Amino acid sequence: MASSYYQEMQEVFRNNNKSREFPAHSAKVHSVAWSCDGKRLASGSFDKTASVFVLEKDRLVKENNYRGHGDSVDQLCWHPTNPDLFVTASGDKTIRIWDVRTTKCMATVSTKGENINICWSPDGQTIAVGNKDDVVTFIDAKTHRPRGEEQFKFEVNEISWNNDNDMFFLTNGNGCINILSYPELKLIQSINAHPSNCICIKFDPTGKYFATGSADALVSLWDVEELVCVRCFSRLDWPVRTLSFSHDGKMLASASEDHFIDIAEVETGEKLWEIQCESPTFTVAWHPKRPLLAYACDDKEGKYDSNREAGTVKLFGLPNDS
C-alpha cells in the first residue's frame, strides 16, 4: 500500500516534472549547492570558477561568476545559517570564502594539498577540507586559520559532521564509514558499510538518518542513533556519486553514471520518480524548502551540439506548463 506521502508527491511530480537548463560555466560542473534560505544556487566547475544564481519563480537567474582559483573548483558548500557566505575547494591548494553581498573573496586559505571535498560545520564555526593525500584540515571560519589537521591512513572520499556537530564522519576507499568524536577526533566506530569503495555521505535535515553511496551501486540508509543500516536502495547500476535528502527528509535523490536520477521515498525505499538524463550526473541538491532538485551532468560524450553546451546547471520540479 503506497503511503499518502508517496501519492501526494507522485501527484506533485506529475504536474511538475519539467527540467530546465541554465548556462553556468564554460566547462563541466562538479558541484551544486543551495544557500540555507533557498534563494541562491551556487555551482563549481572545471573552468576554475564558481557561479551563483538567484531563484526566481521558475528559473535560475545568473547573478555572478566568482574568479580567483587557479584550478578546478571540485566542491563547494554554503554557510549553514548565513545565506550570504559560501566556500569553494580547489585543486590549487586553497579554499576560498565568498560573500554574495560584495561578490568578493573574503578569504583565501592555503592548504597542504589539492582539495577535493569540503563541508561547513552545522554550528558555522569550522570548515573541514579534504585533499588528494587524505589529509583533512579544520579551518576556523572566523579567523580563517587552520585549527588542526589529520592525516588518515586510508583513502578519504567524503566528509561530514553529524547534525549535532559532535561527531565527524568520513567515507573511505575500503567501504568503511569512520566516525570520530568532535572536536577530539578520536575514533568512536568504524562501520563496514559496503563491500567496495564508499563514496558519498549525506545527513537528512531531521537528523534521523544518514545515507551513503558506494562503488557497488548501492545506497544505504543508516539510523544515526543506532548506527545500523535500515535499508538499501539498489536501482542504480553504476557507482553512486552524489546524494541529497529533500528538506523534509522524506525523499532521497541519488545519481551515478546511469542516465537517470533516482528519487526514493526514504521510509519505504520505493521509487517515487526518476529524472531522465542524457549523460552521467555529477551532483544533485534538493532545495531547502521546495521539491526542486538542482543537478549537473557530464557533457554528452564530450561532444557539444550547438544546442547543448557544457557547463549547464539543471533544475527539476518545474511546472509542466511553465
N, C-alpha and C positions, 0 to 999 in steps of 0.2 A: 504493500500500500504506500503510495507516494505521500510524503509529508505535505502539509499545507504550504510550508515554505517553498518546497520543490515546485508545487503547482503555481504558486504566486510568481516565482522567478521565471518559470517557463513562459508564463504569460507576459512578463516584463520583456524578456528577450525575443518573444515572437513579434512584439511591436517595436522593439529597439535592438535590432541586430545588425545595424549598418556600421561598417568600419570606414573611417576616412583617413587619408594620409596627409601629412603636413611636412613640407620640406624643412629640414632642420640643419643638415650638415653636408659637407662635400664628400664624406666617406661614411662607412658603416657606423651605426650607433650601437655602442656596447651596453649602455645603462640608461634607464629612465626612472625617475622618482618624482612623487608629488610632495609639495610643501604640506605642512601639517594642516593648514586650513583649506587645502584643496584648490586654492586659487591659481597656483602655478605648477607647471611641469618642467623639470629640468632633464636634459639629455646630455650624455657624454659620448664623445666619438673618437674614432681612429684619426680624425682630422686635427686632433690636439686641442679641440675647443669644447666648451660646454654651451648649450643653448637653453634659454628659458622662454617658455610660452605662458601666456595668460589664458585661462579657460574662460571663454565667453560662451554664452548659451550652448551651442552645439559645435563649437570649433575651438581650435587652439590658435591663438594669435601670437606670432613670434615677437617677443619683447626685446631680447638682447642676445648677443653672442659674446661669450667670455673667452678672451685670448690670453695667453701667458705661458701655458705649459709648453715644454719643448718636445713632448712625446704624447702618444695616445692617452686619452682620458678613459681609463678602464672601468672605473666605478665612481659613483657619486652618491651622496645622501644629504638630506636636509636636517637642520636642527630639529629635535623632536617637538619643541614647543614654540620656537621663534620662526614664523613663516618667511622671514627675510634672508635667512642665512643658509647657505649650503656649502658643502666641502667636496672637493674632487681629488681623486687619487690617480697619479700618472706614472708611466714608465720613466719619467725624467727624474726620479728620485726625490720628488717633492709632493706635498699635498698643498692645496690652496683653498682658503676660506673666502667666499664671495658674499657680498651684500647686494641684494637686488635693488635696494633703495638708491645706492650710489653707483651701482653697476661696477664697482671697483673691487680689486682683490684686497681684502682686509689683511691677509697674512699669507706668507709663503713659508712653509716649514720644511726644512731639508731633512731627509731620512736616509737610511743607510743603503737602501736598495731600490729596485724597480717595483713600484707599488701596484698591487693588483686588487686588493679588496679593502673596504673601508666601512666603518659604522660609527654612529654617534650614540653615546650612552643615553638611556632614557631620561636621566636627570640633566642632560645637556652639558655636563661638566667635562667630559672626556671624549676624545676621538681616538679610535683604535684603527691602525692601518697595518695591513699585512703585505709583505713583499715576496718576491720570487724565491728568496733564500729562506723562507719560513720563519722570518723574524716578525713579531708583532710589536709595534711601537705604540705606547699610550701617550697621547698628547693632551696637555691642559688646554681646554677650549678657550679659556680667557687669556692666559699669558702666552699661549701658543708655544710653550716649551715642552719638550718631551719629559714625561714623568717617569718613564721607565720603558724597558724593552725586554722581550722574552724571546729567546731562540728556541724553536721547537725541533725535535729530532724526527719529525715526520712532515709529510707534505701537507701544509695548511691550505685548505681550499676557501672556506668562507667562515666569517667570524661574526658573532653577535652576542650582545648582552641579553639576559632574560628581561622581562618587563619590569621586574622588581629591582633591577640594577645590582643584584648581589651575587650573580653568577655570570661567568663568561664562557661561551660555547665556541668550539672550533670543530669544523668537519675536516676529516683528513683522508689522505690517499689510501689508507688501509681499510676504509669503510667504517671507521670509528667516529663517534662523537665524543670529544674530550670536554669535560665540564670542570671548570676551575672556579674556586671561590673568588669573589671580587670585593675589595681590591687586593687581597693577599696573593691571588693567583696560585693557590695550592690546588692540586688535582683532587677533586671530590669523587669523580667517577669517570670511567671510560666505557662507553656503550658500543658493543659491536652491532652497528646499525644495519650494515649492508655487507654482502659478500665482496663487493668491489668498491672502488673509489666513491666516497661520499662527497658530493659536490656542493650542494647548497643547503641553507637552513633559513627558516623564517619563523617568527613567533606570531601567533594570532593576537589581534588587538585586545581580546578579552583576557589574555593571559592563561587560558586553559590548556592550549595545545602549542606544540611547535611541529613543523614539518621539515623533513629532509628529502633531498632528491639525490639520486645516485646514478653511477655509470651503468648499473644493471637495469635502468629504465624504470625503476620503482620509486614511487613517492610514499614515504612512511609518515604516519601521523602519530605523535607522541604526547602522552599526558605529562604535563610539566611537573606536577606534584609527585607522581608515582615513578616518573621516568620509564614508563613501559610503552611499547608500541601498541596503539589502539587499533589501527587498521592500515592497510596498504592500498594504494591506487595503482593499477597496472595497465592503464590504457595506452601509454606511450611505448614505443619500441626502441627509442634511442636514449642515450644518457640525458638525464634531467638537468637542464642548465639553469633554470630560473623558476621561482615560486612566488606567489603572492596571495595573501589572505584578503578577502573583502573586509570592508570597515566593520561589519557586524560579526566577523569571524566565521560566517556560515558557508562561505564559498572559498574554494582554493583553486587558483589557476596554476597550471604547470605547463612547461614547454621545453622543447628539445629540437633536434633536427627533424622530427616529424613535421609534416606540413599542416599541422593544426595545433591549436592551444586547447588543452583540456580544462573544462570548468566543472569541478566536482562539488557536490554537496558534502560538506565536511562530516556531518553526523551520520550519513549513510554510506558515503563513498560513491553514490550514484552519479552518473554523468548528467549534469544539468544542461550543458551546452558544449558545442565545440566551435572554435573560430577557425575557419579555413585560412591557411597562409600559403604563399607560393614558394616559400623557402624557409630554412631553419630560423627559429626565433631565439634571440639572444637574451631578451629581458622583458619581464612583464611587471606591471604595477597597477593594483586596484586603486581607484580614487578613494580618499579617506572619508567620503560622505555619501557617494552615489555609486550605483552599479555601472561604472565606466572603467574600462581597462585600457591603460596605455601600454603599448608594446612596440618592439622594433625587431625587424628581421634582417637576415643577411641579404646582400644583393643577390638577385636572381642569377645563380650560377656565374656570378661575376660579369654577366653581360648586361649592359644598360640598354633598355629600349628607350626610345625618345620620351615615352610617357611615364617611365618608371626609373627615376634617378636613384642613386644610392643615397643613404643618409636621411631617410624619412622616418618620422615618428607616426605611429598609427594609434587611432582611438576607436575602441569598440564599445557598443552600447548606445549608439546614437539612434534617434527615432527614424524608423524606416521612411517616413515622409519628409525627413529633413533635407 
